Each structure stands twice: as structure tokens, then as C-alpha cells.
């Protein structure tokens, strides 16, 4: 799976950036920043973890932009499954 440099969600262009040292004392592989429309992924992640993090943060962006309420645990599970489906089906 290729992680794009930008992704369009509704009327927004969301940048995807890789940043060093995002993981501190918690498992923070990535973040979505709604004010600057940016997804940041820890550049030290493995490719598989970076891909799954991208899908997770993409879902965070979608739910924020479209004001969809979903529990974070459910979003995390959905991201894991969606990543698996994308990878296993060669998309």
C-alpha cells in the first residue's frame, strides 16, 4: 500500500507528513491535526505500522470533517480491519 502525500476528503486537501520522535511514553504512531489539515505519522514506524496508522488517522480526519461520532476504540478496530482488507486485496 502506498501512503499518499495528500488526500482529498470532501472539500479539504489533507497533507500527510512523516515526523521524527512522535512516540513518547505512549503509543502515538500518528496524529490528525484538524486546524492545519495534516496527518502526521512517526517516520520510525515499520512500513506496515505506518500504513495502518495512515488508515487510522484518515478515519479520524473523515469523522472530524463529516462530524461523525464514533468511539475511538471502534475507530481503531475499523482502521485495523480496513488496512487488512486494502493490503490483502492489492489496492
N, CA and C of each residue as an Amber inpcrd file, in Angstrom:
protein
   273
   0.8360000  -1.1710000   0.0000000   0.0000000   0.0000000   0.0000000
   0.8860000   1.2400000   0.0000000   0.5990000   2.1610000  -0.8810000
   1.3390000   3.4210000  -0.9170000   0.6070000   4.4760000  -0.0970000
   1.3400000   5.1810000   0.7200000   0.7700000   6.2680000   1.5060000
   0.9440000   7.5470000   0.6910000  -0.1570000   8.2150000   0.3470000
  -0.0500000   9.4210000  -0.4830000   0.4780000  10.6150000   0.3070000
   0.9500000  11.6310000  -0.4150000   1.4200000  12.8680000   0.2200000
   0.2550000  13.7810000   0.5790000  -0.8520000  13.6260000  -0.1470000
  -2.0750000  14.3550000   0.1550000  -3.2570000  13.4440000  -0.1230000
  -4.3660000  13.7510000   0.5340000  -5.6050000  13.0090000   0.3010000
  -6.7450000  14.0220000   0.3790000  -7.7010000  13.9190000  -0.5430000
  -8.8350000  14.8290000  -0.5430000  -9.9970000  14.1770000   0.1990000
 -10.5250000  14.8970000   1.1750000 -11.6760000  14.4400000   1.9490000
 -12.7040000  15.5540000   1.8720000 -13.8090000  15.3010000   1.1820000
 -14.7840000  16.3600000   0.9770000 -14.1170000  17.5010000   0.2360000
 -14.2140000  18.6860000   0.7620000 -13.5880000  19.8450000   0.1380000
 -12.2070000  20.1620000   0.6620000 -11.6210000  19.2720000   1.4560000
 -10.3330000  19.5340000   2.0840000  -9.2220000  18.7050000   1.4540000
  -8.0760000  19.3270000   1.2990000  -6.8550000  18.6080000   0.9320000
  -6.0640000  18.4400000   2.2240000  -5.8780000  17.1980000   2.6280000
  -5.1660000  16.8890000   3.8790000  -3.7620000  16.4170000   3.5140000
  -2.7580000  17.0940000   4.0610000  -1.3690000  16.7120000   3.8320000
  -0.9990000  15.5340000   4.7250000  -0.1250000  14.6870000   4.2200000
   0.4020000  13.5680000   5.0040000   1.9040000  13.7850000   5.1370000
   2.3640000  13.8550000   6.3730000   3.7740000  14.1050000   6.6510000
   4.3220000  13.0470000   7.5940000   5.6170000  12.8100000   7.4760000
   6.3100000  11.9130000   8.3940000   7.1730000  12.7650000   9.3180000
   7.1090000  12.4750000  10.6130000   7.7950000  13.2950000  11.6100000
   8.5510000  12.3870000  12.5700000   9.6960000  12.8550000  13.0070000
  10.5220000  12.0820000  13.9410000  10.0290000  12.2380000  15.3700000
  10.3100000  11.2200000  16.1650000  10.1130000  11.2540000  17.6180000
   8.6870000  11.5390000  18.0620000   7.7130000  10.9790000  17.3780000
   6.3240000  11.1640000  17.7940000   5.9740000  10.2510000  18.9640000
   6.6480000   9.1150000  19.0500000   6.3490000   8.1780000  20.1330000
   7.1010000   8.6070000  21.3790000   6.3490000   8.9280000  22.4020000
   6.9620000   9.3000000  23.6720000   6.6680000   8.1870000  24.6610000
   5.9640000   8.4820000  25.7160000   5.6530000   7.4660000  26.7120000
   4.3730000   6.7040000  26.3730000   3.7480000   7.0160000  25.2430000
   2.5320000   6.3090000  24.8360000   2.6710000   5.8770000  23.3850000
   1.7940000   5.0040000  22.9470000   1.8340000   4.5210000  21.5570000
   1.1830000   5.5560000  20.6570000   1.9480000   6.5190000  20.2520000
   1.4330000   7.5960000  19.4260000   2.1380000   7.5340000  18.0700000
   1.6590000   6.6270000  17.2200000   2.2850000   6.4350000  15.9190000
   1.9060000   7.5310000  14.9290000   0.8190000   8.2510000  15.2070000
   0.3820000   9.2930000  14.3010000  -0.6450000  10.2020000  14.9370000
  -0.9310000  11.2980000  14.2450000  -1.9140000  12.2680000  14.7220000
  -2.5740000  12.9420000  13.5280000  -3.8290000  13.3110000  13.7130000
  -4.5190000  14.1500000  12.7430000  -4.6590000  15.5250000  13.3730000
  -4.2710000  16.5540000  12.6470000  -4.3400000  17.9330000  13.1210000
  -5.3990000  18.6700000  12.3110000  -6.6150000  18.7960000  12.8570000
  -7.7040000  19.3920000  12.0890000  -7.5060000  20.8630000  11.7430000
  -6.8420000  21.6160000  12.5880000  -6.6710000  23.0490000  12.3080000
  -5.7600000  23.3040000  11.1200000  -4.7990000  22.4090000  10.8810000
  -3.8850000  22.5980000   9.7500000  -4.0790000  21.5290000   8.6750000
  -5.1190000  20.7050000   8.8290000  -5.4570000  19.6620000   7.8540000
  -4.2310000  18.8160000   7.4910000  -3.6470000  18.2230000   8.5200000
  -2.4390000  17.4270000   8.3240000  -2.5190000  16.1330000   9.1250000
  -2.1040000  15.0590000   8.4850000  -1.8930000  13.7790000   9.1570000
  -0.3880000  13.6270000   9.3170000   0.0510000  13.3620000  10.5400000
   1.4740000  13.1400000  10.8010000   1.6570000  11.7030000  11.2600000
   2.6770000  11.0670000  10.7050000   2.9910000   9.6730000  11.0210000
   4.4410000   9.6140000  11.4800000   4.6900000   8.8430000  12.5400000
   6.0560000   8.6870000  13.0330000   6.9110000   8.0290000  11.9640000
   7.9860000   8.7060000  11.5790000   8.8150000   8.1980000  10.4830000
   9.6240000   6.9590000  10.8560000   9.6730000   6.6280000  12.1470000
  10.4190000   5.4460000  12.5690000   9.5600000   4.1820000  12.6230000
   8.2840000   4.2950000  12.2430000   7.4010000   3.1220000  12.1920000
   7.8380000   2.1890000  11.0650000   7.5260000   0.9260000  11.2320000
   7.7010000  -0.0050000  10.1180000   6.7180000   0.3830000   9.0170000
   6.9140000  -0.1080000   7.8190000   6.0010000   0.2010000   6.7180000
   4.5780000  -0.2380000   7.0610000   4.4420000  -1.4390000   7.6100000
   3.1150000  -1.9410000   7.9620000   2.4560000  -1.0630000   9.0250000
   3.2040000  -0.6650000  10.0510000   2.6340000   0.1890000  11.0950000
   2.3080000   1.5760000  10.5430000   3.1380000   2.1050000   9.6450000
   2.8620000   3.4080000   9.0360000   1.5800000   3.3520000   8.2120000
   1.3910000   2.2640000   7.4640000   0.1710000   2.1090000   6.6620000
  -1.0690000   2.0490000   7.5440000  -1.0130000   1.2340000   8.5800000
  -2.1660000   1.1120000   9.4740000  -2.4300000   2.4280000  10.1990000
  -1.3760000   3.1270000  10.5630000  -1.5250000   4.4350000  11.2040000
  -2.1580000   5.4240000  10.2360000  -1.7370000   5.3920000   8.9760000
  -2.3400000   6.2720000   7.9750000  -3.8430000   6.0190000   7.8640000
  -4.2430000   4.7660000   7.7890000  -5.6630000   4.4320000   7.6830000
  -6.4010000   4.9220000   8.9290000  -5.8100000   4.7210000  10.1000000
  -6.4290000   5.1780000  11.3470000  -6.6200000   6.6990000  11.3340000
  -5.5680000   7.4190000  10.9970000  -5.6540000   8.8850000  11.0000000
  -6.5610000   9.3890000   9.8800000  -6.6170000   8.6720000   8.7780000
  -7.5490000   9.0140000   7.7060000  -8.9880000   8.9160000   8.2070000
  -9.2890000   7.8530000   8.9370000 -10.6260000   7.7150000   9.5230000
 -10.8860000   8.8050000  10.5660000  -9.8670000   9.1870000  11.3260000
 -10.0110000  10.3000000  12.2740000 -10.3820000  11.5720000  11.5140000
  -9.7060000  11.8260000  10.4030000  -9.9880000  13.0200000   9.6030000
 -11.4050000  12.9800000   9.0310000 -11.7940000  11.8420000   8.5030000
 -13.1440000  11.7000000   7.9250000 -14.2020000  11.9520000   8.9890000
 -14.0370000  11.3330000  10.1570000 -15.0450000  11.5110000  11.1980000
 -15.0800000  12.9570000  11.6950000 -13.9520000  13.6210000  11.7180000
 -13.9240000  15.0190000  12.1400000 -14.5810000  15.9170000  11.0930000
 -14.1840000  15.7680000   9.8490000 -14.6960000  16.6290000   8.7810000
 -16.2000000  16.4610000   8.6000000 -16.6700000  15.2360000   8.6900000
 -18.0970000  14.9740000   8.4880000 -18.8900000  14.9050000   9.7900000
 -18.2290000  15.2450000  10.8950000 -18.8790000  15.2770000  12.2070000
 -19.6000000  13.9680000  12.5300000 -18.8780000  12.8700000  12.3490000
 -19.3920000  11.5320000  12.6440000 -18.8940000  11.1310000  14.0270000
 -19.8090000  10.7280000  14.8790000 -19.4200000  10.2910000  16.2270000
 -19.1240000   8.7980000  16.2090000 -17.9450000   8.4490000  16.6980000
 -17.5590000   7.0470000  16.8120000 -16.5720000   6.9420000  17.9730000
 -16.7140000   5.9130000  18.7600000 -15.7850000   5.6860000  19.8620000
 -14.3930000   5.4100000  19.2930000 -13.3690000   5.9130000  19.9760000
 -12.0020000   5.7470000  19.4820000 -11.6290000   4.2750000  19.3460000
 -12.0580000   3.4560000  20.2910000 -11.7730000   2.0180000  20.2260000
 -12.3720000   1.4110000  18.9590000 -13.6010000   1.7890000  18.6320000
 -14.2470000   1.2820000  17.4190000 -13.5290000   1.7780000  16.1690000
 -13.1010000   3.0340000  16.1860000 -12.3670000   3.5790000  15.0490000
 -11.0480000   2.8310000  14.8750000 -10.3700000   2.5440000  15.9740000
  -9.1000000   1.8100000  15.9050000  -9.3000000   0.4140000  15.3290000
 -10.3540000  -0.2660000  15.7630000 -10.6420000  -1.6020000  15.2240000
 -10.9980000  -1.5260000  13.7440000 -11.7990000  -0.5460000  13.3680000
 -12.1650000  -0.3680000  11.9640000 -10.9360000  -0.0890000  11.1110000
 -10.0190000   0.7240000  11.6080000  -8.7910000   1.0330000  10.8650000
  -7.9540000  -0.2170000  10.6380000  -7.8390000  -1.0570000  11.6580000
  -7.0620000  -2.2900000  11.5310000  -7.6640000  -3.2040000  10.4720000
  -8.9670000  -3.3700000  10.5150000  -9.6440000  -4.2380000   9.5480000
  -9.5730000  -3.6520000   8.1390000  -9.8010000  -2.3450000   8.0130000
  -9.7510000  -1.7110000   6.6980000  -8.3550000  -1.8200000   6.0970000
  -7.3200000  -1.6250000   6.9010000  -5.9510000  -1.7850000   6.4130000
  -5.7320000  -3.2050000   5.9010000  -6.1860000  -4.1980000   6.6670000
  -6.0450000  -5.5970000   6.2600000  -6.7560000  -5.8620000   4.9300000
  -7.9530000  -5.3500000   4.7570000  -8.7160000  -5.5590000   3.5220000
  -7.9910000  -4.9180000   2.3430000  -7.4990000  -3.6940000   2.5270000
  -6.7740000  -2.9940000   1.4400000  -5.5290000  -3.7690000   1.0440000
  -4.7230000  -4.1560000   2.0240000  -3.4670000  -4.8560000   1.7420000
  -3.7270000  -6.2310000   1.1240000  -4.6630000  -6.9820000   1.6870000
  -4.9290000  -8.3300000   1.1970000  -5.5560000  -8.3670000  -0.1890000
  -6.1200000  -7.2510000  -0.6060000  -6.7610000  -7.2170000  -1.9200000
  -5.9840000  -6.3660000  -2.9270000  -4.7260000  -6.0560000  -2.5980000
  -3.8140000  -5.4240000  -3.5510000  -4.2020000  -4.0290000  -4.0010000
  -4.7850000  -3.2540000  -3.1440000  -5.1740000  -1.8940000  -3.5250000
  -4.2510000  -0.8880000  -2.9110000
